[in-house]
Every structure is written in C-alpha cells, then in structure tokens.
Amino acid sequence: MTTEQGFPDINPSNQVRLLELFAASSDGLWEMAPDGTCKYFTPGFYSQFAFTSPESHISEWQALLHPEDVAPFESNLKQQLEKGVARLVSKYRIRNRSGEYVWIESTGIVSVNDDGDLAYMVGSHRNITREKTQQSELYKLAYIDPLTQCYNRRKLVETLSQTELAINEGAFLYFSLDDLKTLTDTFGFSFGSEIIKDFSIILKRVFSTFGGVYRLEGGEFAVCINAALVEEQITKLINFAINSFIADRHANEQAHCQNISVGVCILPLPDVDAEALLYQAKLAMLFAQKSGRRICFSNHDNYQRVKRQLFIETGIKAALYHKEFYLLFQPIVSAIDQTVTSFEALLRWKSPTHGDIYPDEFIPISERNKTIIELGYFVIAKACEFILDCNAKGLTGCRVSINVSVVQLLQPKFVQRLLQTLERYGIESQQLVIEITESMILETEATAMRQIHELRNNGFSVSLDDFGTGYSSLEVFFSIPFNQLKIDRKIIGKAITEWQVSDYLTSLVSLCQRRGINVVGEGIENKQMLAHGRKIGLDFLQGYHFARPIDSLDAIDYAKHTQGVDEEASDESPEVECE
C-alpha cells in the first residue's frame, strides 16, 4: 500500500526502525518545511553543534556558518528554492560546540506540490574536514614552498599559463640573492635558510598588495605585479624591498646578502608563454648580475647579450667538437731587416649561430670554467701543425708563440703532455715559445714557477708580455726565468710623446739584452712607431704595420715574401680577410 505521493505507507513500528537506522548513520539527515523549520533526525551527528532542540529554524544553522561562507550558502539556497533545482551539493564551514570550524558537504533535494511551491526539502550533511585537510596538505605539497610558505615554481607556471601575458598589464620580477651560496658555505645551511625566510617576508610585505610572491629555487624569487606600473615605480619598490631587507639584517647585527640582482619584464609581452617569460626575466637578472647592476629591465639588446654570454659559457666544448675554433698567425719581424722570425698564434672562434666570438669574450670565461685547459691543448696541436707546414716549405727557422694561461700552467702534467705532443708531431721544443700573460701571479705561485723552470730545462723559450702592470721590483721581475719580453703598444705609444717613458724603455731594453732577454714591441701600427721602436733598441716588432693576423697559408707566403725585403718595400702588408 502506498500514499498519494507514491511512497510506501510506513506503519509506526517501521517508523521506529527507520529512526533507529538514521541514528546509526555517521551523516546528518534533515528535513526543512516551507517556513524554514528544520528537523534533524540523527542526534549523534548534530549533537556536536549548539542547537537548542532537534527542531529549529534554518537561521540557527546559518548563525553557525563561517563568515566567508554565509553569502555563498544563502545564494545556493535561494537558487535551489527559486529556480527549482532538484538536487544541489554545496560545501561550507560551520562552527561546532568547541568553537572550531568543520567542513560540511550538504546535499539538498527539493520536493514541490502541484502548484510548484515548496512542499518540503530533505537532505544530508557529511563531515568532510579530514578530506579537506588532506586536500589542503596535498595542495601545500604541490604548490607551497615549505621554508618560506610562498607559492613555488609549479604554482607560478600554472598561474602564468592562465594569464593573458600578451594582453594583461603588469610586470614580472626575478630576484636573486647572489651572495647566498658564499654565506651558506661560510655560516652553514641553517643560516642560509634564515636569510631566505627573511627575504621572503620582506617581499611579501612590499609586493603582496600588487600580486603574488613565489620562491623558485635556492635564493631565487619571482614576483607577479598585477598593476600597470611604470619603470620608475617598479624601481622604487624593488629598491625599497632590498634596502629594507639589508636594514633589518643590519639592525639585528646579522650578515646579509649585499648583492641582490633583479630582472624585470614589463607586461604585456607578445608571443611568450610562462616558461619563455621566466627565461627572459632570468636573462635580465643575469645581465644585471654580470654587469654589476642591481636592476635590469629586459629589452632586446640585453636579452641578446646575456644569451650570447650563456652560449659562450656552455658552448666551448661543443664548439671544439664541431671544429669552430681555428688559429690565425701574426708575424713577428726582425727590427733590423723586417724579415719574419716567428709568429704569434691567435685563437679565434666562428660560431654558426653567433658569428665571430672574440678572445676577450671567451678567454676570461674559459679560464673561470677551466675549459681553457682543453682549448690550450687544441692551440698547441694546431701550432705544431703550422710548424710542420713551415718546415715543409723551407721556413725551418720560424718559431710560434702560443699563449698559455696560468690555469693551464698549474696543471701538474702540463709540461709532460706538452712534450708528448711535440714528440707526436716530431717538432723540437726550440720552435715553440710559451707566452704567459699573468706574470704577476707567477711571483707568488710556486707551482707555476717550477713549471716554467721545467719548460726552460726542456728547451722552451718563455715570453712575458705584461711588464709594467704592477711588479714589486725589477729584482722580483727578473727572478722569473723568462727569455723574451713583450712591450705593450700603449707603452710604446707613450714613449713617442713622453721622453721619460722613452728613456725608461731604453734602459729596460738595455738591461734585458745584457741578461740575454730579447724584447718584442707589440702594436706597431705606423712608420713613426717603427722608427721609435728601433730607436729604443727593440729586437723584434709585431703589429698591423707589417701584417694583421692571417691564416696559415698567407702567413707562410708572407714570411717567404719578406726574405731580404727592405723597409720601404714592406709598407704594404698582404691584403687578407681578418678581424
């Protein structure tokens, strides 16, 4: 037998059983009448809330809602009642008797009468606090940096991916605590962590009203500014944040990062995605870092410069493998008759993607990352090949100078490997001149000095080319066992106009020659410099007046051409393609 609504007619004994079944449920079951009166059928669930009785008005339930959830609750209830939504599930927080908020998942089912008005509403309440807590923990694991409680890189990428970077106005900032590694190595990891946390607090304090703060890795942070600020405003905010951080650390008598670099990208930016924006901002930060600035706003020129430098830092080994390095040779001539007596081997790099990369770009980098060692052995091998070509074409007396970095010289087996290379090519050590540029370091480097003595003992000539840049005394200078000195073109240029410099060089050349040291004048560019070089007694000359750096074939032809040629005939050097 059923009721008019189609439900089974439940006798009193079955009603009791049904209520007992409700009481055994871990969820809350409820019914609401059209006037808002609610009945709660599962006292075990609802006893945790401060109700006056098992039957009360909906307003009592609403009074327990979390303030942030009141408006969504009322909106959902209104939507269900007015629009006749048959079933609606919502989630909100409600205060229990202990004053704590628990998460509730509420399911409501509406029943209407023949006139379309509310007949009653039934539903259930389920405590989902544990699920929400687990979700929150998972969210933190996925998106929150545990040290600083800032969002992490993953969250940043997701946020940027959902942002119209080509449309939205704003800015993207990339911060780096440049001294963090040094401070961590000096004072320990906990000290480094403290610096990171302190800096994150400052960033959140300054930038939270403008957007989000994200920790990327180590001492690197990102800030998204969701407002149209000009460069001056952004610069002021960045300086305020950094100065505040330094001042706070200083006030607490704590060590701090003096060097903080920031790269800035102004939005909107066309044709960039999240990863591209991160990369572009990091390149701007690296440009600031490498150029000694605090802030660098990303632009095309800076972007290309840093890309080029990063390419050099990471591409030397690959360039060696792909045979992008090569040697040019600049003749060194006798000051008496200008016949070629030797060549200086000059390393060059021609990249298919970056064009000509000059030594003053890649040599300092290669010395820092130690790729200069492999480059040095490449130069030695190619110089040996050139010497073989010279010998084969009758230029048996020619020698080749190669530049050797102190980094290379400090390798324990440098001399041994050098001798092995010469033996492989069948070349005498007398045909190779080892030219060292960092001779100031040699004064205090016992290992390097031992290597130089070993080079001399094995028949190599050793040349120094930076005299006058800070030696403590001539006595210390001459304690270095070299047999050739190269005078820089700037000093020779000064000697032409300043008699004191000219007299000094004349005395120096005379002193060297008495000690069996020959002297080479570099950068001879015209007849006036040539004449003055001869006047002060230079033994050999090198410069554009004779020839630019040229390839091996042209170098050999030029050397043969100069045999017996006088000064007047040598004014014109061979026309070659060079840098």
SULZI-V24730 format. One line per field, one symbol per residue. phi: phi as a letter, one per 30 degrees, with the letter a starting at -180 (. if undefined). psi: psi as a letter, one per 30 degrees, with the letter a starting at -180 (. if undefined). burial: b if it has 16 or more other C-alpha atoms within 10 Angstrom, else e. Layout:
phi: ???
psi: ???
burial: ???
This chain:
phi: .bdddjdddcdedddddddddeddddcccbbbdedjdccccbedddddcdcdadbadedddddcddedcdddddddddddddciddbbcbbacbdcddicccdbcccbbcbcdddiddcabbabbbdcedddddddddddddbcdddciddcdddddddddccdddbddlabcbcbddceddddddcjdddddddeddddddddddcddclccbccahccbbbcccbdcdeddddddddddddddddddddchcdbddcbcbcbcdcdbdhbcedddeddddddddddddciccbbddbdddedddeddddddccdddddddiddaccbcdccdddbiddcabcdcdbbccdccidcdeddcdeddddcidddddddddeddddddddddddcjcdddcbcbdbddeddddecddeddddddddcicddddcccccccdddddccddddddddddddcjddbccbbdjckddadddeddddcbbbccdddddddddcbddddddddddddddddcicdbcccidcaddddddddddjedbbblddcadebdddddddddddddidddddcdccedbdad
psi: kllffglkjkleeeeeeeeeeeffkflkklkklfggkkkjfifeeffflikflfkllffeeefflkeffeeeeeeeeeeeeefhjekkklklkkkaffglklkkjkkkkkklaffglkelklalkkjgeeeeeeeeeeeeeefkkfefgllaeeeeeeeefgkiffekkalkkjkkjegeeeeeeefleeeeeeeeeeeeeeeeeefeffalkkkdlbhklkkkjhlikleeeeeeeeeeeeeeeeeeeeeghkkljejkkkkkkkllklhkaeeeeeeeeeeeeeeeefgglekkkkleeeeeeeeeeeeeefgeeeeeeghfklklkkkklkfeggkkfllkkkklkjkffgakklefefeeefeeggffeeeeeeeeeeeeeeeeeeefgfhffklkkkkkkeeeffkegeeeeeeeeeeefhkkfffkkjkkfhfeefffjeeeeeeeeeeefggkkkkkghkgghkeleeeeffkilgkkkkkfeeeeefefjfeeeeeeeeeeeeeefggklkkklhjfleeeeeeeeefgkellklffeklklleeeeeeeeeefjgkleefgfklkjlkl.
burial: eeeeeeeeeeeeeeeeeeeeebbeeebbbbbbeeeeebbbbbbebbeebebeeeebbeeeeeebbbeeebeebeeeeeebbeebbeeeeebbbbbbeeeebbbbbbbbbbbeeeeeebebbbbbbbbbeeeeeeeeeeebeebbbeebbbbbbebbbeebeeeebeeebbbbbbbbbbebbebbeeeeeebbbebbbbbbbbbbebbeebbbbbbbeebbbbbbbbebbeeeebbeebeebbebbbebbeeeeeebbeebbbbbbbbbbeeebbeebbebbbbbbbbbbeeeebbbbbeeebbeebbbbeebbebbbebeeeeebbbbbbbbbbbeebbbbbbbbbbbbebeeeeebeeeebbebbbeeebbbebbbbbbbebbebbbbbeeeebeebbbbbbbbbbbbbeeebbeebeebbeeeebebebbbbbbbebbebbeeeebbebbeebbeeebbbbbbbbeeeeeeeeebeebbbbbbbbbbebbbebbeeeebbeebbebbbebbeeebbbbbbbbbeeebbebbeebbbbbbbbbbbbbbbbbebbbebbbebeeeeeeebeeebeeeee
